[in-house]
Amino acid sequence: MRAVVGTDAMLLVRALRDPTSVLDLDADGWTALLTIARAEQLAGTLAHRLHGLAVPPAVAATLADARQIAEHARRTALWEATVVARVLLPLGVTVVLLKGTAYAASGLAAGQGRSIGDCDILVPREALETVETALIAAGWEWVKPDPYDDAYYRRWMHELPPLIHRERDRMIDVHHTILPLTARPKPDAAALIADAVPLGNGLSVLSPTDMIVHAAAHLFADGDLAGGLRNLWDIRCLIEEFGKDRLADRAAHHGLTAPVARAVRLAEALFGDGRTTDHLFRRRLLARDGWGRAIRPATRLGFYVRSHWLRMPPAMLARHLWVKWRRGAPARG
């Protein structure tokens, strides 16, 4: 089988879904697969999935490196979580790990080989000031000191402005809910925290159903689907590990029925045997050519605009984009 450079990321999807599909790849096919995996932050995941297969020596060495990098990222993320727990435990505040660090800390399949960046945590909104003070006293400082960004985050976003540790160069995102306050859905943050599962070390993780709901919200109700395949693979792994019992009820409770249903459809369509009518979303998720380059610019632009439209009302969006354009900064919103 020859991978055609210039197609899309379906080559990577097939490899994750059925690892034996890579056994017929030629040199160009392997180059395309590995390049797309790196671009989608799925190199470690792919390396984990292909472990034990008879692949060309050069590929085997590349995959071994990816597994080693992913393992280092896992250990670093868990250490950072331990440091955060040490700082915040004396406050008596429930601290819930989110995303990749939560998967790794829980030993879930979604964490195997996963790329993990920032340490994302969820705390009660009323505890934000206390948590912020403790983190700054422990060596974290603001990434974005700009007054407009600071005010925007504090008034409208679902998290504090991002913080980075001055010595370890590690970022932490402190959430008080899982979607911006300006977004139309209003997830029940108190329920997310109340139903979290303690890990026994001063930290907790979301309940299984809330993990899936959060992953779906992050992918389909907030962002522009950048890094979407990695997040959709998370959802596939979580569903496979926990099932879908009570998922629809929990999604409805959080006002996220549509994003969760779309996540289930697309995860089953791309990584299983399901079908989907979400063709534009599928087209966006696979918008990567065999050189790892972003393709389908019109589709990407459409989802970029959609992500901002979901986050805020039209008048607020226009003002926000105007301010960002005047300042010459990207509209992160």
TORZADO-143934 format. One record per residue (C-alpha): residue number from 1; x, y, z. Coordinates in steps of 0.25 Angstrom, whole numbers. Layout:
BEGIN
<resi:NUM u:X v:Y w:Z>
...
//
This chain:
BEGIN
<resi:1 u:0 v:0 w:0>
<resi:2 u:6 v:14 w:-4>
<resi:3 u:2 v:26 w:5>
<resi:4 u:-1 v:37 w:-5>
<resi:5 u:5 v:50 w:0>
<resi:6 u:-5 v:61 w:-1>
<resi:7 u:-17 v:53 w:4>
<resi:8 u:-21 v:54 w:19>
<resi:9 u:-20 v:49 w:33>
<resi:10 u:-28 v:37 w:30>
<resi:11 u:-15 v:29 w:29>
<resi:12 u:-12 v:32 w:44>
<resi:13 u:-27 v:29 w:48>
<resi:14 u:-26 v:15 w:41>
<resi:15 u:-12 v:12 w:48>
<resi:16 u:-18 v:15 w:61>
<resi:17 u:-31 v:7 w:59>
<resi:18 u:-24 v:-5 w:53>
<resi:19 u:-9 v:-5 w:55>
<resi:20 u:-7 v:-17 w:46>
<resi:21 u:-11 v:-7 w:34>
<resi:22 u:3 v:-1 w:35>
<resi:23 u:10 v:-14 w:31>
<resi:24 u:9 v:-11 w:16>
<resi:25 u:14 v:3 w:16>
<resi:26 u:26 v:7 w:8>
<resi:27 u:36 v:17 w:11>
<resi:28 u:27 v:29 w:7>
<resi:29 u:16 v:23 w:14>
<resi:30 u:24 v:22 w:27>
<resi:31 u:29 v:36 w:26>
<resi:32 u:15 v:41 w:24>
<resi:33 u:9 v:34 w:35>
<resi:34 u:20 v:38 w:45>
<resi:35 u:20 v:52 w:41>
<resi:36 u:5 v:53 w:42>
<resi:37 u:5 v:47 w:56>
<resi:38 u:16 v:57 w:61>
<resi:39 u:7 v:69 w:55>
<resi:40 u:-5 v:63 w:62>
<resi:41 u:2 v:61 w:75>
<resi:42 u:-1 v:46 w:74>
<resi:43 u:14 v:41 w:72>
<resi:44 u:14 v:34 w:86>
<resi:45 u:0 v:29 w:84>
<resi:46 u:4 v:23 w:71>
<resi:47 u:17 v:17 w:76>
<resi:48 u:9 v:10 w:87>
<resi:49 u:-1 v:5 w:78>
<resi:50 u:9 v:-1 w:68>
<resi:51 u:18 v:-7 w:79>
<resi:52 u:22 v:-21 w:76>
<resi:53 u:19 v:-21 w:61>
<resi:54 u:30 v:-24 w:51>
<resi:55 u:33 v:-11 w:45>
<resi:56 u:46 v:-6 w:38>
<resi:57 u:58 v:-3 w:47>
<resi:58 u:58 v:12 w:45>
<resi:59 u:43 v:13 w:48>
<resi:60 u:45 v:4 w:60>
<resi:61 u:56 v:14 w:65>
<resi:62 u:47 v:26 w:63>
<resi:63 u:35 v:19 w:70>
<resi:64 u:44 v:15 w:82>
<resi:65 u:48 v:30 w:83>
<resi:66 u:34 v:34 w:83>
<resi:67 u:30 v:24 w:94>
<resi:68 u:42 v:29 w:102>
<resi:69 u:38 v:44 w:100>
<resi:70 u:24 v:41 w:104>
<resi:71 u:28 v:33 w:117>
<resi:72 u:37 v:45 w:121>
<resi:73 u:25 v:54 w:118>
<resi:74 u:16 v:45 w:127>
<resi:75 u:26 v:45 w:138>
<resi:76 u:28 v:60 w:138>
<resi:77 u:13 v:63 w:138>
<resi:78 u:11 v:54 w:150>
<resi:79 u:22 v:60 w:157>
<resi:80 u:16 v:74 w:154>
<resi:81 u:3 v:69 w:159>
<resi:82 u:9 v:65 w:172>
<resi:83 u:16 v:78 w:174>
<resi:84 u:2 v:85 w:172>
<resi:85 u:-4 v:76 w:182>
<resi:86 u:7 v:79 w:192>
<resi:87 u:4 v:94 w:190>
<resi:88 u:-11 v:94 w:190>
<resi:89 u:-14 v:82 w:200>
<resi:90 u:-13 v:91 w:212>
<resi:91 u:-24 v:100 w:207>
<resi:92 u:-34 v:89 w:208>
<resi:93 u:-39 v:92 w:194>
<resi:94 u:-44 v:80 w:185>
<resi:95 u:-34 v:80 w:173>
<resi:96 u:-38 v:72 w:161>
<resi:97 u:-28 v:68 w:150>
<resi:98 u:-33 v:70 w:136>
<resi:99 u:-29 v:64 w:122>
<resi:100 u:-16 v:57 w:120>
<resi:101 u:-10 v:58 w:134>
<resi:102 u:-23 v:52 w:139>
<resi:103 u:-23 v:41 w:130>
<resi:104 u:-8 v:38 w:133>
<resi:105 u:-11 v:39 w:148>
<resi:106 u:-23 v:29 w:147>
<resi:107 u:-15 v:19 w:139>
<resi:108 u:-25 v:20 w:128>
<resi:109 u:-23 v:15 w:113>
<resi:110 u:-25 v:29 w:109>
<resi:111 u:-12 v:33 w:116>
<resi:112 u:-4 v:22 w:109>
<resi:113 u:7 v:29 w:100>
<resi:114 u:-1 v:42 w:101>
<resi:115 u:5 v:56 w:99>
<resi:116 u:3 v:64 w:112>
<resi:117 u:6 v:79 w:112>
<resi:118 u:0 v:88 w:123>
<resi:119 u:-5 v:84 w:137>
<resi:120 u:-20 v:86 w:136>
<resi:121 u:-28 v:87 w:149>
<resi:122 u:-42 v:90 w:153>
<resi:123 u:-45 v:96 w:166>
<resi:124 u:-58 v:103 w:172>
<resi:125 u:-59 v:117 w:167>
<resi:126 u:-60 v:123 w:181>
<resi:127 u:-46 v:117 w:184>
<resi:128 u:-40 v:124 w:172>
<resi:129 u:-34 v:135 w:180>
<resi:130 u:-28 v:126 w:190>
<resi:131 u:-22 v:116 w:180>
<resi:132 u:-16 v:128 w:172>
<resi:133 u:-10 v:134 w:184>
<resi:134 u:-4 v:120 w:188>
<resi:135 u:2 v:117 w:174>
<resi:136 u:8 v:131 w:173>
<resi:137 u:15 v:129 w:186>
<resi:138 u:20 v:116 w:182>
<resi:139 u:27 v:121 w:169>
<resi:140 u:17 v:122 w:158>
<resi:141 u:15 v:135 w:151>
<resi:142 u:7 v:141 w:140>
<resi:143 u:9 v:137 w:125>
<resi:144 u:1 v:149 w:120>
<resi:145 u:3 v:161 w:128>
<resi:146 u:-6 v:170 w:118>
<resi:147 u:-17 v:177 w:126>
<resi:148 u:-27 v:174 w:115>
<resi:149 u:-24 v:159 w:115>
<resi:150 u:-24 v:159 w:130>
<resi:151 u:-38 v:166 w:131>
<resi:152 u:-44 v:157 w:120>
<resi:153 u:-40 v:144 w:126>
<resi:154 u:-45 v:148 w:140>
<resi:155 u:-58 v:153 w:135>
<resi:156 u:-62 v:144 w:124>
<resi:157 u:-53 v:131 w:123>
<resi:158 u:-54 v:118 w:130>
<resi:159 u:-40 v:119 w:136>
<resi:160 u:-30 v:129 w:142>
<resi:161 u:-20 v:135 w:132>
<resi:162 u:-9 v:124 w:130>
<resi:163 u:2 v:123 w:140>
<resi:164 u:16 v:117 w:138>
<resi:165 u:26 v:113 w:149>
<resi:166 u:38 v:122 w:149>
<resi:167 u:48 v:111 w:151>
<resi:168 u:42 v:99 w:145>
<resi:169 u:36 v:106 w:133>
<resi:170 u:23 v:98 w:135>
<resi:171 u:10 v:104 w:132>
<resi:172 u:-3 v:102 w:140>
<resi:173 u:-17 v:105 w:136>
<resi:174 u:-26 v:107 w:147>
<resi:175 u:-41 v:105 w:143>
<resi:176 u:-54 v:108 w:151>
<resi:177 u:-63 v:101 w:140>
<resi:178 u:-61 v:95 w:127>
<resi:179 u:-66 v:105 w:117>
<resi:180 u:-65 v:120 w:116>
<resi:181 u:-75 v:128 w:124>
<resi:182 u:-80 v:134 w:111>
<resi:183 u:-83 v:121 w:104>
<resi:184 u:-97 v:117 w:102>
<resi:185 u:-96 v:103 w:110>
<resi:186 u:-95 v:105 w:125>
<resi:187 u:-88 v:92 w:131>
<resi:188 u:-91 v:89 w:145>
<resi:189 u:-77 v:92 w:151>
<resi:190 u:-82 v:89 w:165>
<resi:191 u:-86 v:75 w:161>
<resi:192 u:-73 v:72 w:153>
<resi:193 u:-66 v:75 w:166>
<resi:194 u:-76 v:68 w:175>
<resi:195 u:-75 v:55 w:167>
<resi:196 u:-60 v:55 w:165>
<resi:197 u:-52 v:42 w:169>
<resi:198 u:-41 v:44 w:179>
<resi:199 u:-28 v:38 w:176>
<resi:200 u:-23 v:38 w:190>
<resi:201 u:-12 v:48 w:189>
<resi:202 u:-20 v:61 w:191>
<resi:203 u:-24 v:61 w:177>
<resi:204 u:-36 v:56 w:169>
<resi:205 u:-41 v:53 w:155>
<resi:206 u:-54 v:55 w:148>
<resi:207 u:-64 v:43 w:149>
<resi:208 u:-63 v:34 w:136>
<resi:209 u:-76 v:40 w:130>
<resi:210 u:-71 v:55 w:133>
<resi:211 u:-58 v:52 w:127>
<resi:212 u:-65 v:48 w:114>
<resi:213 u:-74 v:60 w:115>
<resi:214 u:-62 v:69 w:117>
<resi:215 u:-54 v:64 w:106>
<resi:216 u:-66 v:66 w:96>
<resi:217 u:-68 v:80 w:102>
<resi:218 u:-54 v:84 w:100>
<resi:219 u:-54 v:78 w:85>
<resi:220 u:-68 v:82 w:80>
<resi:221 u:-74 v:93 w:89>
<resi:222 u:-61 v:102 w:91>
<resi:223 u:-50 v:100 w:81>
<resi:224 u:-47 v:101 w:66>
<resi:225 u:-43 v:86 w:66>
<resi:226 u:-28 v:88 w:66>
<resi:227 u:-22 v:76 w:72>
<resi:228 u:-36 v:69 w:70>
<resi:229 u:-31 v:55 w:66>
<resi:230 u:-23 v:54 w:79>
<resi:231 u:-36 v:58 w:87>
<resi:232 u:-45 v:49 w:79>
<resi:233 u:-35 v:38 w:82>
<resi:234 u:-37 v:41 w:97>
<resi:235 u:-52 v:40 w:95>
<resi:236 u:-51 v:27 w:88>
<resi:237 u:-42 v:21 w:99>
<resi:238 u:-51 v:26 w:110>
<resi:239 u:-63 v:21 w:104>
<resi:240 u:-56 v:7 w:101>
<resi:241 u:-52 v:7 w:116>
<resi:242 u:-64 v:12 w:123>
<resi:243 u:-76 v:10 w:113>
<resi:244 u:-87 v:19 w:110>
<resi:245 u:-96 v:16 w:122>
<resi:246 u:-103 v:29 w:127>
<resi:247 u:-94 v:37 w:118>
<resi:248 u:-106 v:43 w:111>
<resi:249 u:-113 v:47 w:124>
<resi:250 u:-100 v:53 w:129>
<resi:251 u:-98 v:61 w:116>
<resi:252 u:-112 v:66 w:117>
<resi:253 u:-110 v:70 w:132>
<resi:254 u:-98 v:79 w:127>
<resi:255 u:-106 v:84 w:115>
<resi:256 u:-96 v:77 w:106>
<resi:257 u:-105 v:67 w:99>
<resi:258 u:-101 v:71 w:85>
<resi:259 u:-86 v:72 w:86>
<resi:260 u:-86 v:59 w:94>
<resi:261 u:-94 v:52 w:83>
<resi:262 u:-85 v:57 w:72>
<resi:263 u:-73 v:52 w:80>
<resi:264 u:-79 v:38 w:81>
<resi:265 u:-83 v:38 w:66>
<resi:266 u:-69 v:43 w:61>
<resi:267 u:-61 v:34 w:70>
<resi:268 u:-69 v:22 w:66>
<resi:269 u:-68 v:26 w:51>
<resi:270 u:-53 v:29 w:51>
<resi:271 u:-48 v:18 w:60>
<resi:272 u:-59 v:8 w:60>
<resi:273 u:-70 v:3 w:51>
<resi:274 u:-80 v:14 w:53>
<resi:275 u:-86 v:24 w:43>
<resi:276 u:-87 v:39 w:44>
<resi:277 u:-94 v:50 w:37>
<resi:278 u:-84 v:61 w:42>
<resi:279 u:-76 v:62 w:29>
<resi:280 u:-71 v:76 w:31>
<resi:281 u:-65 v:72 w:45>
<resi:282 u:-59 v:59 w:39>
<resi:283 u:-53 v:68 w:28>
<resi:284 u:-47 v:78 w:38>
<resi:285 u:-42 v:67 w:47>
<resi:286 u:-34 v:60 w:36>
<resi:287 u:-29 v:73 w:30>
<resi:288 u:-14 v:69 w:30>
<resi:289 u:-6 v:65 w:18>
<resi:290 u:5 v:55 w:17>
<resi:291 u:16 v:65 w:20>
<resi:292 u:9 v:68 w:33>
<resi:293 u:4 v:82 w:27>
<resi:294 u:-10 v:88 w:30>
<resi:295 u:-19 v:87 w:18>
<resi:296 u:-33 v:92 w:15>
<resi:297 u:-31 v:106 w:19>
<resi:298 u:-46 v:110 w:16>
<resi:299 u:-51 v:99 w:26>
<resi:300 u:-41 v:103 w:36>
<resi:301 u:-45 v:117 w:36>
<resi:302 u:-59 v:113 w:37>
<resi:303 u:-57 v:106 w:49>
<resi:304 u:-48 v:117 w:55>
<resi:305 u:-59 v:127 w:53>
<resi:306 u:-69 v:116 w:59>
<resi:307 u:-61 v:114 w:71>
<resi:308 u:-62 v:129 w:74>
<resi:309 u:-76 v:130 w:71>
<resi:310 u:-79 v:119 w:81>
<resi:311 u:-71 v:126 w:92>
<resi:312 u:-78 v:139 w:92>
<resi:313 u:-89 v:148 w:87>
<resi:314 u:-88 v:155 w:74>
<resi:315 u:-85 v:169 w:80>
<resi:316 u:-75 v:164 w:90>
<resi:317 u:-68 v:156 w:79>
<resi:318 u:-67 v:168 w:70>
<resi:319 u:-61 v:177 w:81>
<resi:320 u:-52 v:166 w:85>
<resi:321 u:-46 v:163 w:71>
<resi:322 u:-45 v:178 w:69>
<resi:323 u:-37 v:180 w:82>
<resi:324 u:-28 v:168 w:78>
<resi:325 u:-26 v:173 w:64>
<resi:326 u:-22 v:187 w:69>
<resi:327 u:-12 v:180 w:78>
<resi:328 u:-6 v:171 w:68>
<resi:329 u:-9 v:159 w:76>
<resi:330 u:-16 v:146 w:72>
<resi:331 u:-31 v:146 w:77>
<resi:332 u:-30 v:134 w:87>
<resi:333 u:-43 v:138 w:94>
//
